[in-house]
Amino acid sequence: MIRVGILGMGMMGWLHAGQILKLPGAELVAIADSTPERLIAKDSVVGNITTGDGALDLSGVARHTDPCTLIADDGIDIVDVCLPTPFHARYTVEALQAGHHVLCEKPMALTLQDADQMIAAAKQHDRLLMVAQCIRFWPEYRFLRDQVRGGALGSLLSLDLWRTGARPTWSWQNWFLDPQRSGGPLYDLHIHDVDYTNYLLGLPDRVQASARRSPATGAYDVVHALFTYDDGPQVHIHGGWSVAEAPFRAGYEAWFERGLIRFDGLANPPLMVYDSQGSACSPEIEQGNAYYNEIAYFVDCVEHGQPPVECPPESARDSLGLVKKEIAASESGQSIPGRN
Ligand SMILES: NC(=O)c1ccc[n+]([C@@H]2O[C@H](COP(=O)([O-])OP(=O)(O)OC[C@H]3O[C@@H](n4cnc5c(N)ncnc54)[C@H](O)[C@@H]3O)[C@@H](O)[C@H]2O)c1
């Protein structure tokens, strides 16, 4: 049984707790949060994601108000870092130094220096590190991955990805709306699709982008990016936070040699496949949620001592680097090489 402790019991900490409680091979043994009421019950937190897990029974789970005392518990195998982004590097490194494996929420960090320190600590202490880039584990996006890797529709020609929603106003100390702490939506939200593109197709040959700053926060609030692959597809990615209370919307449209796949989380049915013979169908895909899938995957890696090849930390670090390249491309008006 793999023993897990969670740092940060905000929206994501409670969401992760619900998945760990369902996992046959894992046990939630400790939680930590500096806000004591967040350690008591899930309804003390708010957010925009639900996995329908209902009330959670955490009786018997140790509670800490200081992440360091949880990290000091050597009965824990995995420390699951669900803290606000500015704390990712510090507590990931401390947990790795203490001998734990670490699952860390995305974005890995706000700077490449922090990401490099996290990777170096995992190597130095011979522990596993994975960044929870959940779109790599999302059933509709895995379906697209499988089609790209060898489906009946032929080669991928073009991919359009989008992820937009209202500015998140519910977080602890409103840290999401502080660009110094969250990086704004390019680092916090749009990075999901950047990372998925990196996972699906690797680093692009060229990055172009146009980003706009919010007058309210001064941070980039919306971006249109274009990734170009020589002899491969072109990828357009649109992401951002709006001041309007519009519903969150994410999806993709992938054009292939012999058809098209469209996923729109707000449509019914959300996933459709159209082929060049005129047929249209909503395919059967695997069940389950991405958060459960990613945590189950990392628990399995730890149990078998296998590196997380589906989401190596170096790859999550490259995705962070791509967001930075988008900003550089937008500011310079130039196309930037995607590979170094
Ligand atoms: N994968 C996804 O889909 C997804 C979605 C939302 C957020 N996230 C990421 O998850 C992370 C957490 O986001 P969230 O929405 O849960 O935030 P949140 O504001 O809801 O919760 C943060 C929690 O951390 C606690 N905290 C803050 N500083 C602390 C400290 N020093 N020590 C102990 N506890 C501390 C707060 O009391 C709060 O309970 C962020 O990195 C965010 O980007 C990922």
The ligand as an SDF file (V2000), in Angstrom:
LIG
                    3D

 44 48  0  0  0  0  0  0  0  0999 V2000
   -4.9780   20.4330  -12.5290 N   0  0  0  0  0  0  0  0  0  0  0  0
   -5.9610   21.3100  -12.4960 C   0  0  0  0  0  0  0  0  0  0  0  0
   -6.9330   21.1860  -13.2300 O   0  0  0  0  0  0  0  0  0  0  0  0
   -5.8930   22.4500  -11.5120 C   0  0  0  0  0  0  0  0  0  0  0  0
   -7.0260   23.2230  -11.2750 C   0  0  0  0  0  0  0  0  0  0  0  0
   -6.9450   24.2500  -10.3470 C   0  0  0  0  0  0  0  0  0  0  0  0
   -5.7570   24.5090   -9.6820 C   0  0  0  0  0  0  0  0  0  0  0  0
   -4.6490   23.7510   -9.9640 N   0  0  0  0  0  0  0  0  0  0  0  0
   -3.3670   24.0210   -9.2930 C   0  0  0  0  0  0  0  0  0  0  0  0
   -3.4050   23.4450   -7.9790 O   0  0  0  0  0  0  0  0  0  0  0  0
   -2.6880   24.2540   -7.0650 C   0  0  0  0  0  0  0  0  0  0  0  0
   -3.6110   24.6130   -5.9050 C   0  0  0  0  0  0  0  0  0  0  0  0
   -4.7140   25.3640   -6.4020 O   0  0  0  0  0  0  0  0  0  0  0  0
   -6.1130   25.4380   -5.6200 P   0  0  0  0  0  0  0  0  0  0  0  0
   -7.1460   25.8140   -6.6310 O   0  0  0  0  0  0  0  0  0  0  0  0
   -6.3490   24.2130   -4.8160 O   0  0  0  0  0  0  0  0  0  0  0  0
   -5.8410   26.6890   -4.6390 O   0  0  0  0  0  0  0  0  0  0  0  0
   -6.7090   27.1200   -3.3600 P   0  0  0  0  0  0  0  0  0  0  0  0
   -6.5010   28.5740   -3.2040 O   0  0  0  0  0  0  0  0  0  0  0  0
   -8.1110   26.6020   -3.4780 O   0  0  0  0  0  0  0  0  0  0  0  0
   -6.0330   26.3200   -2.1450 O   0  0  0  0  0  0  0  0  0  0  0  0
   -4.7270   26.5590   -1.6890 C   0  0  0  0  0  0  0  0  0  0  0  0
   -4.6370   26.0140   -0.2550 C   0  0  0  0  0  0  0  0  0  0  0  0
   -3.2720   26.1020    0.1790 O   0  0  0  0  0  0  0  0  0  0  0  0
   -3.2630   26.5500    1.5340 C   0  0  0  0  0  0  0  0  0  0  0  0
   -1.9660   27.1730    1.7710 N   0  0  0  0  0  0  0  0  0  0  0  0
   -1.4980   28.3140    1.2330 C   0  0  0  0  0  0  0  0  0  0  0  0
   -0.2330   28.5160    1.6130 N   0  0  0  0  0  0  0  0  0  0  0  0
    0.1160   27.4810    2.4070 C   0  0  0  0  0  0  0  0  0  0  0  0
    1.3050   27.1240    3.0960 C   0  0  0  0  0  0  0  0  0  0  0  0
    2.4210   27.8640    3.0070 N   0  0  0  0  0  0  0  0  0  0  0  0
    1.3060   25.9920    3.8190 N   0  0  0  0  0  0  0  0  0  0  0  0
    0.1820   25.2420    3.9150 C   0  0  0  0  0  0  0  0  0  0  0  0
   -0.9630   25.5150    3.2760 N   0  0  0  0  0  0  0  0  0  0  0  0
   -0.9940   26.6280    2.5260 C   0  0  0  0  0  0  0  0  0  0  0  0
   -4.4450   27.4920    1.6440 C   0  0  0  0  0  0  0  0  0  0  0  0
   -4.9000   27.6180    2.9890 O   0  0  0  0  0  0  0  0  0  0  0  0
   -5.4840   26.8050    0.7450 C   0  0  0  0  0  0  0  0  0  0  0  0
   -6.2980   25.9270    1.4880 O   0  0  0  0  0  0  0  0  0  0  0  0
   -2.1820   25.4500   -7.8680 C   0  0  0  0  0  0  0  0  0  0  0  0
   -0.8580   25.2540   -8.2870 O   0  0  0  0  0  0  0  0  0  0  0  0
   -3.1060   25.4910   -9.0690 C   0  0  0  0  0  0  0  0  0  0  0  0
   -2.5160   26.0790  -10.2130 O   0  0  0  0  0  0  0  0  0  0  0  0
   -4.7020   22.7240  -10.8440 C   0  0  0  0  0  0  0  0  0  0  0  0
  1  2  1  0
  2  3  2  0
  2  4  1  0
  4  5  1  0
  4 44  2  0
  5  6  2  0
  6  7  1  0
  7  8  2  0
  8  9  1  0
  8 44  1  0
  9 10  1  0
  9 42  1  0
 10 11  1  0
 11 12  1  0
 11 40  1  0
 12 13  1  0
 13 14  1  0
 14 15  2  0
 14 16  1  0
 14 17  1  0
 17 18  1  0
 18 19  2  0
 18 20  1  0
 18 21  1  0
 21 22  1  0
 22 23  1  0
 23 24  1  0
 23 38  1  0
 24 25  1  0
 25 26  1  0
 25 36  1  0
 26 27  1  0
 26 35  1  0
 27 28  2  0
 28 29  1  0
 29 30  1  0
 29 35  2  0
 30 31  1  0
 30 32  2  0
 32 33  1  0
 33 34  2  0
 34 35  1  0
 36 37  1  0
 36 38  1  0
 38 39  1  0
 40 41  1  0
 40 42  1  0
 42 43  1  0
M  CHG  2   8   1  16  -1
M  END
$$$$
